[in-house]
Amino acid sequence: MRVYLRIARRPECLAGLPVILDSTSFDVIAALLPAGQTPIDSVLPEAMNVKCNDRCNLPSETVQKTDVQNVFSCRMKQWRQDLPPTSVIITFHNEARSTLLRTVVSVLNRSPEHLIKEIILVDDFSDHPEDGEELSRIHKVRVIRNEKREGLMRSRVRGADAATASVLTFLDSHCECNADWLEPLLERVAEDPTRVVCPVIDVISMDTFQYIGASADLRGGFDWSLVFKWEYLSQTERQARQKDPTQAIRTPMIAGGLFVINKAYFEKLGKYDTQMDVWGGENLEISFRVWQCGGSLEIIPCSRVGHVFRKRHPYSFPGGSGNVFARNTRRAAEVWMDDYKQFYYNAVPLARNIPYGNIQDRMELKRKLHCKPFSWYLKNVYPELVIPTSEGGPGGSLKQGTACLDSMGHLLDGNVGLYPCHDTGGNQEWGLTKDGLIKHHDLCLTLPVYAKGTTLLMQICDGSENQKWRHMEGGLIRHTRIPVCVDSRYHAQRGITAEKCDSNAETQRWHLYNHNH
C-alpha cells in the first residue's frame, strides 16, 4: 500500500512535501537518527550544520531562481512529451541521514513521476548500514551496499550497472533539485545521446541550508594545476544569452557531481576510470574523454539543482587526500594530455613522484574510440587556457633565500607576496618568457603605474609594456621601461613592490629554481 507522508511544518524551512511510501511502517525519525544516538544535533561529523538540516527534514516548498529573464524564458518553453525515464544514481558514505533524505525527496517531488524509473542509492560502506536501509522503503528507491569502501568512481559504476533506464542521472548525496529541473536535461540527451549535460549548480549554505541561486553565466574550467574552477562566459557569449537565456552553454569541464548521460553512451565511453580512488580528478578525466572522443559537455540554464559545498570532506581518504587527488589527476594527465602534461608537472612538481598505476586499458580505450589529441581540445574546446611559457622561457620558483615569490592564492588584480619555499609549484610556480613576461598560469606580473613604490599586481597577460621585465645577472628583475626592480622589502605591508634598482639590496635578488632539476 502506498501512503503519503507529511512532515510537520517548521518556521525555519516550510517543509511538508509528500513522499510516496511502500508501507506505513517507514519511520522518518528513525531514518534521521544515527545508530545509537538520540539527539540529532549533538555532533557534526558530516562537515555541515546537521542540526539545521535535521530540523528542516525535507526540501522547502518554494525554491527561488535568481535570473528573472531566464526563469520567464524557461517557463515559456514546452518540453518534449516523449522524454525517456531516467535512473537516478546517488552514492554516499557517512552522509547525514536528513541530507540524504532531503535529496531523495526533492528528486521525487520535483520530477514528473513517469520520468523517474528508479533511484539507486549506493552505500559506499558507511559506518552505519541503517543509513540507507530505511530509505529503501520509499517508492522507487533501491539501496545497494558495498562490502568494502570503493570510492565515488567504482560506486557510481556499480549503480550504473544496476540501472534499468536508458538514461543515467548522477547526483551527489547532498542536493536539492529545483522545480522543472529534469525535463531540460533529458531533452538535450534525447536529441543527441553523445551530449553530457549538467544543471546550473546553485548553492545551499552548509551553515543555514539557505538556497542561494548561482549565476547562469558561468562555465567550468581549470588551470594547469588541473584544479576545477568556475569562470564567467565571455562578453560575446553573455550578450548572445540575453537573446535566448535558455540556450545550452558549452563547457570545457564539468564539476562532476551532477550530470545526465545516455547509459549506452556511458558504457561505450568507458564508464569511469575505476582505478581512481575515493574522490577527485574523475570530473577532469571524464570531461577530457567526452570531448576528445566525440561527445560534448553542456550546462543547461533551465535546470537548477542546489548543492551543499562543504569546507572539508567528512570522510577519510586512505593514503591522504592530497596523494589520492594527485594520483587520480596524474592518471588523467597521462592518458589524455599527451605532451601537454608537462605543464601540469611544472605546476605540481610533487605529482611526478606519485605512483599512478597501470593505464594500459585506458590507453587502449583511447585508441579504440579514435579520440582526438589534447591539442585539438585546446584549440576547439578551451582556447582560453593559456599555455604557460609557450615562448620557450624557463619556469620554476623565484627564490629569495628560503622564501619564494607567491601568488598567495590571489587571482586577477591581486597582489603577490613572499612565502617560505615549498618547492611544490602551485602558488609559487612562475614562468619567465623570452619576451619578458613573468607568468603565473594566465596572469602576468604587472606594473600598473610607472612609478617607484607601486605595488605589483597579477593581470591578464596581454604583452603590454607594463608587463615587460628583464632578469639581470646578479638576480635583479628590472622593468624594461623605467629603472625599478621587483622588491620584497614591504611584502608584509603591501605585497611585492617596484623600487629603485639597487644591486646591493637583498630584497631585490631573485634566483629562478627549476623544480625539474
C-alpha positions as CSV (number, residue, x, y, z in Angstrom):
1,M,0.0,0.0,0.0
2,R,1.2,3.5,-0.8
3,V,0.7,6.3,1.6
4,Y,1.7,10.0,1.7
5,L,4.0,11.0,4.5
6,R,3.8,14.6,5.6
7,I,6.3,16.2,8.0
8,A,5.1,18.9,10.3
9,R,5.9,22.4,9.1
10,R,8.7,24.3,10.9
11,P,9.1,28.1,10.5
12,E,12.8,27.6,9.5
13,C,12.1,25.8,6.3
14,L,8.4,25.4,5.4
15,A,8.8,21.7,5.0
16,G,5.8,19.4,4.4
17,L,6.0,17.9,0.9
18,P,4.5,14.5,0.3
19,V,6.6,11.4,-0.3
20,I,5.1,8.2,-1.7
21,L,6.0,5.2,0.6
22,D,5.6,1.5,0.1
23,S,4.3,0.9,3.6
24,T,3.1,2.8,6.7
25,S,6.0,1.5,8.7
26,F,8.5,4.0,7.4
27,D,9.8,5.9,10.4
28,V,11.3,9.3,9.4
29,I,12.6,10.0,12.9
30,A,14.4,6.7,12.9
31,A,15.8,7.4,9.5
32,L,17.2,10.7,10.7
33,L,18.8,9.4,13.9
34,P,22.3,7.9,13.6
35,A,22.6,4.5,15.2
36,G,22.9,4.7,18.9
37,Q,22.1,8.4,19.1
38,T,19.0,10.2,20.3
39,P,19.8,13.9,19.9
40,I,20.4,14.6,16.2
41,D,22.1,17.9,16.9
42,S,24.9,16.6,19.1
43,V,27.7,16.1,16.6
44,L,28.7,17.4,13.2
45,P,30.7,14.6,11.5
46,E,29.3,15.4,8.1
47,A,31.1,18.8,7.9
48,M,27.9,20.8,7.7
49,N,25.2,22.2,10.0
50,V,23.3,18.9,10.5
51,K,21.1,20.4,13.3
52,C,19.7,22.9,10.8
53,N,19.0,20.4,8.1
54,D,17.5,17.9,10.6
55,R,15.0,20.5,11.7
56,C,14.1,21.1,8.1
57,N,13.8,17.4,7.2
58,L,12.5,17.8,3.6
59,P,13.0,20.3,0.8
60,S,11.4,23.7,1.0
61,E,8.2,24.2,-0.9
62,T,9.5,27.3,-2.7
63,V,13.0,27.5,-4.1
64,Q,13.8,30.8,-5.7
65,K,15.5,31.1,-9.1
66,T,17.6,34.2,-9.5
67,D,17.7,35.3,-13.1
68,V,14.2,36.7,-13.8
69,Q,14.6,36.7,-17.6
70,N,16.0,33.2,-17.5
71,V,13.1,31.9,-15.3
72,F,10.4,33.5,-17.6
73,S,12.0,32.2,-20.7
74,C,12.3,28.7,-19.2
75,R,8.7,28.7,-18.1
76,M,7.6,29.6,-21.6
77,K,9.4,26.6,-23.1
78,Q,7.4,23.4,-24.0
79,W,9.4,20.3,-23.3
80,R,9.0,17.1,-25.4
81,Q,6.3,14.7,-24.2
82,D,8.2,11.6,-25.3
83,L,11.2,12.0,-22.9
84,P,12.8,8.8,-21.7
85,P,12.7,8.0,-18.0
86,T,15.9,8.0,-16.0
87,S,17.7,6.0,-13.3
88,V,18.9,8.4,-10.6
89,I,22.2,7.2,-9.0
90,I,23.3,8.7,-5.7
91,T,26.3,7.4,-3.9
92,F,27.1,8.2,-0.3
93,H,29.5,7.4,2.5
94,N,28.5,8.5,6.1
95,E,26.2,11.2,4.7
96,A,23.9,12.9,7.2
97,R,20.6,11.0,7.0
98,S,18.5,14.1,6.9
99,T,20.5,15.4,4.0
100,L,20.3,12.1,2.1
101,L,16.5,12.1,2.7
102,R,16.2,15.7,1.5
103,T,18.0,14.8,-1.7
104,V,15.8,11.8,-2.4
105,V,12.6,13.6,-1.6
106,S,13.5,16.5,-3.8
107,V,14.1,14.1,-6.8
108,L,10.6,12.6,-6.3
109,N,8.7,15.8,-5.6
110,R,10.3,18.0,-8.3
111,S,10.2,15.4,-11.1
112,P,7.3,14.1,-13.2
113,E,6.6,10.7,-11.8
114,H,6.8,8.9,-15.1
115,L,10.3,10.2,-15.7
116,I,11.8,8.7,-12.6
117,K,12.4,5.0,-13.3
118,E,14.2,4.4,-10.0
119,I,16.5,6.0,-7.5
120,I,19.5,3.8,-6.8
121,L,21.4,4.6,-3.6
122,V,24.8,3.1,-3.4
123,D,26.0,3.0,0.2
124,D,29.8,3.0,0.0
125,F,30.3,1.1,3.2
126,S,29.0,3.7,5.6
127,D,29.7,3.1,9.3
128,H,26.0,2.5,9.9
129,P,24.2,0.2,7.4
130,E,21.0,1.7,8.6
131,D,21.8,5.0,6.9
132,G,20.3,3.7,3.6
133,E,18.2,0.8,4.7
134,E,15.3,2.9,5.9
135,L,15.1,4.8,2.7
136,S,14.6,1.6,0.7
137,R,11.0,1.7,1.9
138,I,10.4,4.8,-0.2
139,H,8.7,4.1,-3.5
140,K,11.2,3.7,-6.4
141,V,14.2,3.7,-4.1
142,R,16.7,0.8,-4.3
143,V,19.7,0.5,-2.0
144,I,22.9,-1.2,-2.8
145,R,25.6,-1.5,-0.1
146,N,29.3,-2.1,-0.9
147,E,31.1,-4.8,1.1
148,K,34.1,-2.5,1.4
149,R,35.0,1.1,0.7
150,E,35.1,1.6,-3.0
151,G,35.1,5.3,-3.5
152,L,32.9,7.5,-5.8
153,M,34.0,6.2,-9.2
154,R,33.6,2.4,-8.6
155,S,30.4,3.1,-6.6
156,R,28.9,5.1,-9.5
157,V,29.8,2.3,-11.9
158,R,28.1,-0.2,-9.7
159,G,25.0,1.9,-9.6
160,A,25.1,2.4,-13.4
161,D,25.5,-1.3,-14.0
162,A,22.4,-1.9,-11.9
163,A,20.3,0.8,-13.6
164,T,17.4,-0.3,-15.8
165,A,16.6,3.0,-17.5
166,S,18.3,4.1,-20.8
167,V,19.4,7.4,-19.3
168,L,21.5,7.8,-16.1
169,T,21.3,10.8,-13.8
170,F,24.2,11.1,-11.3
171,L,23.6,13.3,-8.2
172,D,25.6,13.9,-5.1
173,S,24.0,12.9,-1.8
174,H,23.7,16.5,-0.5
175,C,21.5,18.2,-3.2
176,E,18.1,19.7,-3.6
177,C,16.5,19.5,-7.0
178,N,14.7,22.7,-8.1
179,A,11.3,22.9,-9.9
180,D,11.4,21.6,-13.5
181,W,15.0,20.5,-13.2
182,L,14.8,17.2,-15.1
183,E,13.0,17.8,-18.4
184,P,15.5,20.2,-19.8
185,L,18.3,17.8,-19.2
186,L,16.5,14.8,-20.6
187,E,15.5,16.7,-23.7
188,R,19.1,17.5,-24.6
189,V,20.2,13.9,-24.2
190,A,17.2,12.6,-26.1
191,E,18.1,14.9,-29.0
192,D,21.7,13.7,-29.1
193,P,22.9,10.8,-27.0
194,T,26.5,12.0,-27.1
195,R,25.7,15.0,-25.1
196,V,26.6,15.0,-21.4
197,V,24.5,17.7,-19.6
198,C,24.6,19.4,-16.3
199,P,22.2,21.7,-14.4
200,V,23.2,25.1,-13.1
201,I,24.5,24.3,-9.6
202,D,23.0,26.6,-7.0
203,V,24.4,26.9,-3.5
204,I,22.9,25.5,-0.4
205,S,24.6,27.1,2.7
206,M,26.3,24.5,4.8
207,D,25.6,26.6,7.9
208,T,21.9,27.6,7.4
209,F,20.8,25.5,4.5
210,Q,19.6,28.6,2.7
211,Y,19.1,28.1,-1.0
212,I,21.2,30.7,-3.0
213,G,20.8,30.9,-6.7
214,A,24.0,30.9,-8.8
215,S,24.7,32.9,-12.0
216,A,23.8,31.2,-15.2
217,D,26.7,33.0,-16.9
218,L,29.3,30.5,-15.7
219,R,31.1,27.5,-17.2
220,G,33.6,25.0,-15.8
221,G,37.3,25.3,-16.5
222,F,40.6,24.5,-14.9
223,D,44.2,25.8,-14.5
224,W,47.4,23.9,-15.2
225,S,47.3,22.5,-11.6
226,L,44.3,20.7,-13.0
227,V,42.1,22.1,-10.3
228,F,38.5,22.8,-11.4
229,K,37.3,26.4,-11.3
230,W,34.2,28.3,-12.4
231,E,34.7,31.1,-14.9
232,Y,32.5,33.7,-16.5
233,L,31.4,33.4,-20.1
234,S,32.9,35.9,-22.5
235,Q,31.1,39.2,-23.1
236,T,30.1,37.9,-26.5
237,E,28.6,34.7,-25.0
238,R,26.8,36.7,-22.4
239,Q,25.3,39.0,-25.0
240,A,24.2,36.0,-27.0
241,R,22.5,34.5,-23.9
242,Q,20.5,37.7,-23.5
243,K,18.7,37.0,-26.8
244,D,17.9,33.4,-25.7
245,P,18.7,32.7,-22.0
246,T,17.6,29.1,-22.4
247,Q,20.3,28.1,-24.8
248,A,22.8,25.4,-23.7
249,I,26.2,26.5,-22.6
250,R,29.2,24.6,-23.9
251,T,31.6,23.9,-21.0
252,P,35.2,22.6,-21.2
253,M,34.8,20.9,-17.8
254,I,32.0,19.7,-15.6
255,A,32.1,19.9,-11.8
256,G,31.3,16.2,-11.8
257,G,28.8,15.8,-9.1
258,L,25.6,16.2,-11.1
259,F,25.1,15.2,-14.7
260,V,22.9,13.3,-17.1
261,I,24.2,10.8,-19.7
262,N,22.8,8.2,-22.0
263,K,23.5,4.8,-20.5
264,A,24.7,3.1,-23.7
265,Y,27.0,6.1,-24.4
266,F,28.3,6.0,-20.8
267,E,29.2,2.3,-21.3
268,K,30.7,2.8,-24.8
269,L,32.8,5.7,-23.5
270,G,34.4,3.5,-20.8
271,K,32.3,4.4,-17.8
272,Y,34.7,5.8,-15.1
273,D,38.4,5.0,-14.7
274,T,37.8,2.5,-11.9
275,Q,41.5,2.6,-10.9
276,M,40.9,6.1,-9.5
277,D,40.3,6.1,-5.7
278,V,37.8,7.7,-3.4
279,W,37.2,11.1,-5.0
280,G,38.9,13.8,-7.1
281,G,40.1,14.1,-10.6
282,E,37.3,12.0,-12.1
283,N,35.5,15.1,-13.4
284,L,38.7,16.1,-15.2
285,E,39.1,12.7,-16.8
286,I,35.5,12.2,-17.9
287,S,35.5,15.8,-19.3
288,F,38.6,15.2,-21.4
289,R,37.3,11.8,-22.6
290,V,33.8,13.1,-23.6
291,W,35.2,16.0,-25.7
292,Q,38.2,14.2,-27.2
293,C,36.2,11.1,-28.1
294,G,33.3,12.8,-30.0
295,G,30.9,14.0,-27.4
296,S,30.1,17.3,-25.8
297,L,29.5,18.8,-22.4
298,E,26.8,21.3,-21.7
299,I,25.3,23.3,-18.8
300,I,21.5,23.7,-19.2
301,P,20.3,27.1,-17.8
302,C,16.7,25.9,-17.4
303,S,17.8,23.2,-15.0
304,R,18.9,24.1,-11.5
305,V,19.9,21.9,-8.6
306,G,21.1,23.1,-5.2
307,H,24.3,21.6,-3.7
308,V,25.9,21.8,-0.3
309,F,29.5,22.9,-0.7
310,R,31.4,21.7,2.3
311,K,34.5,23.3,3.7
312,R,36.1,19.9,4.2
313,H,35.5,16.3,3.4
314,P,33.5,14.5,6.2
315,Y,35.2,11.2,5.4
316,S,38.7,9.8,5.3
317,F,41.0,9.3,2.3
318,P,43.1,6.2,2.6
319,G,46.6,7.4,1.8
320,G,45.7,11.1,2.4
321,S,43.5,13.3,0.4
322,G,46.4,15.1,-1.3
323,N,48.0,11.9,-2.5
324,V,44.7,10.4,-3.7
325,F,43.9,13.6,-5.7
326,A,47.4,13.7,-7.2
327,R,47.2,10.0,-8.2
328,N,43.8,10.4,-9.8
329,T,44.8,13.6,-11.6
330,R,48.1,12.2,-12.8
331,R,46.2,9.2,-14.3
332,A,44.0,11.7,-16.2
333,A,47.0,13.7,-17.4
334,E,49.0,10.7,-18.5
335,V,46.1,9.3,-20.6
336,W,44.6,12.4,-22.1
337,M,47.0,15.3,-22.1
338,D,49.8,14.0,-24.4
339,D,52.9,16.2,-24.2
340,Y,50.9,19.0,-22.5
341,K,51.0,17.0,-19.3
342,Q,54.5,18.7,-18.8
343,F,52.7,21.9,-17.9
344,Y,50.8,20.1,-15.1
345,Y,54.0,18.6,-13.7
346,N,55.6,22.1,-13.8
347,A,52.7,23.4,-11.8
348,V,52.6,20.5,-9.4
349,P,56.1,19.0,-9.3
350,L,55.3,16.6,-6.4
351,A,52.9,14.8,-8.7
352,R,55.9,13.3,-10.6
353,N,56.6,11.2,-7.6
354,I,53.1,9.8,-7.1
355,P,52.6,6.3,-8.4
356,Y,49.6,6.2,-10.7
357,G,49.2,2.6,-11.5
358,N,48.7,0.8,-14.9
359,I,46.9,2.9,-17.6
360,Q,47.2,0.4,-20.4
361,D,43.5,-0.3,-20.6
362,R,42.6,3.4,-20.7
363,M,45.2,4.0,-23.4
364,E,43.6,1.1,-25.4
365,L,40.2,2.6,-24.9
366,K,41.5,5.9,-26.2
367,R,42.8,4.2,-29.4
368,K,39.6,2.1,-29.8
369,L,37.4,5.2,-29.7
370,H,39.7,7.1,-32.1
371,C,39.9,10.0,-29.7
372,K,41.4,13.3,-30.7
373,P,44.7,14.7,-29.2
374,F,44.8,17.2,-26.4
375,S,46.0,19.9,-28.9
376,W,42.6,19.5,-30.6
377,Y,40.9,20.0,-27.2
378,L,42.9,23.2,-26.5
379,K,42.2,24.6,-30.0
380,N,38.5,23.7,-30.3
381,V,37.1,23.4,-26.8
382,Y,39.3,25.5,-24.4
383,P,41.3,28.0,-26.4
384,E,41.1,30.4,-23.5
385,L,43.5,28.2,-21.5
386,V,46.9,30.0,-21.9
387,I,49.8,27.7,-22.4
388,P,52.5,28.7,-19.8
389,T,55.9,29.7,-21.0
390,S,54.8,28.9,-24.5
391,E,57.5,31.3,-25.8
392,G,60.1,28.9,-24.5
393,G,61.2,30.6,-21.3
394,P,62.2,28.7,-18.2
395,G,59.8,28.1,-15.3
396,G,60.0,27.4,-11.6
397,S,60.2,29.3,-8.3
398,L,61.6,32.8,-7.9
399,K,63.6,32.4,-4.7
400,Q,65.0,34.9,-2.3
401,G,66.9,32.9,0.3
402,T,64.4,30.5,1.8
403,A,61.4,32.5,0.6
404,C,59.7,32.5,-2.8
405,L,57.5,34.8,-4.8
406,D,54.0,33.6,-4.1
407,S,50.6,34.5,-5.6
408,M,49.1,34.0,-2.1
409,G,46.1,32.4,-3.8
410,H,45.1,35.8,-5.2
411,L,43.6,36.0,-8.7
412,L,43.1,38.7,-11.2
413,D,44.2,42.2,-10.0
414,G,45.6,40.6,-6.8
415,N,49.0,41.4,-5.4
416,V,51.8,38.9,-4.8
417,G,53.8,38.2,-1.7
418,L,56.7,36.3,-0.2
419,Y,56.2,32.9,1.5
420,P,58.6,30.1,2.6
421,C,59.5,28.0,-0.3
422,H,57.8,24.6,-0.5
423,D,59.1,23.6,-4.0
424,T,55.8,22.1,-5.0
425,G,54.8,24.7,-7.6
426,G,51.3,25.8,-7.2
427,N,51.2,29.4,-6.0
428,Q,54.9,29.6,-6.3
429,E,55.1,28.5,-10.0
430,W,56.3,31.2,-12.3
431,G,57.4,31.3,-15.9
432,L,59.9,33.8,-17.4
433,T,59.2,34.1,-21.1
434,K,61.6,35.2,-23.8
435,D,59.7,38.4,-24.4
436,G,60.0,39.4,-20.7
437,L,56.7,38.3,-19.2
438,I,56.7,36.8,-15.7
439,K,53.7,34.4,-15.8
440,H,51.6,32.6,-13.3
441,H,49.3,30.5,-15.3
442,D,47.4,33.0,-17.5
443,L,48.3,36.0,-15.3
444,C,51.4,38.2,-15.6
445,L,53.3,40.3,-13.0
446,T,52.3,43.8,-13.9
447,L,53.5,47.3,-13.0
448,P,50.1,49.2,-13.0
449,V,51.7,52.7,-12.6
450,Y,55.1,53.8,-13.9
451,A,56.4,54.9,-10.5
452,K,58.6,53.5,-7.8
453,G,56.8,52.2,-4.7
454,T,54.0,50.8,-6.8
455,T,52.5,47.5,-5.7
456,L,52.8,44.9,-8.4
457,L,49.6,43.1,-9.5
458,M,48.7,40.0,-11.4
459,Q,46.8,40.9,-14.6
460,I,45.8,39.0,-17.7
461,C,48.8,38.6,-19.9
462,D,48.5,40.9,-22.9
463,G,52.1,41.6,-23.7
464,S,51.8,45.3,-22.9
465,E,54.9,47.3,-21.9
466,N,53.9,47.4,-18.2
467,Q,54.3,43.6,-18.1
468,K,57.9,43.5,-19.6
469,W,60.8,42.7,-17.3
470,R,64.4,41.6,-17.6
471,H,66.1,39.1,-15.2
472,M,69.5,40.6,-14.8
473,E,72.8,38.9,-13.9
474,G,73.1,39.0,-10.2
475,G,69.4,38.4,-9.7
476,L,67.7,41.8,-10.2
477,I,64.4,41.8,-12.1
478,R,64.3,45.2,-13.8
479,H,61.4,46.7,-15.6
480,T,62.2,47.4,-19.3
481,R,60.8,50.9,-19.3
482,I,61.7,52.6,-16.1
483,P,64.6,51.9,-13.6
484,V,62.7,50.0,-11.0
485,C,63.1,46.4,-9.8
486,V,60.9,43.8,-8.2
487,D,61.4,44.3,-4.4
488,S,60.2,42.4,-1.3
489,R,61.0,44.9,1.4
490,Y,57.4,45.8,2.0
491,H,55.9,42.4,1.3
492,A,54.3,42.1,4.8
493,Q,52.6,45.5,4.5
494,R,51.8,46.0,0.8
495,G,53.0,43.0,-1.1
496,I,55.8,42.9,-3.6
497,T,56.6,46.4,-4.9
498,A,58.7,48.1,-7.6
499,E,61.5,50.1,-6.1
500,K,64.6,51.9,-7.4
501,C,67.1,49.3,-8.5
502,D,69.9,48.6,-6.1
503,S,72.3,45.7,-6.8
504,N,73.2,45.6,-3.2
505,A,69.7,45.2,-1.9
506,E,69.0,41.6,-0.8
507,T,65.3,42.3,-1.2
508,Q,65.8,42.6,-5.0
509,R,67.8,39.5,-5.7
510,W,65.7,36.7,-7.2
511,H,67.0,33.4,-8.4
512,L,65.0,31.0,-10.6
513,Y,64.8,27.5,-9.3
514,N,63.6,24.9,-11.8
515,H,61.8,22.1,-9.9
516,N,62.8,19.6,-12.6
517,H,66.5,19.7,-11.6
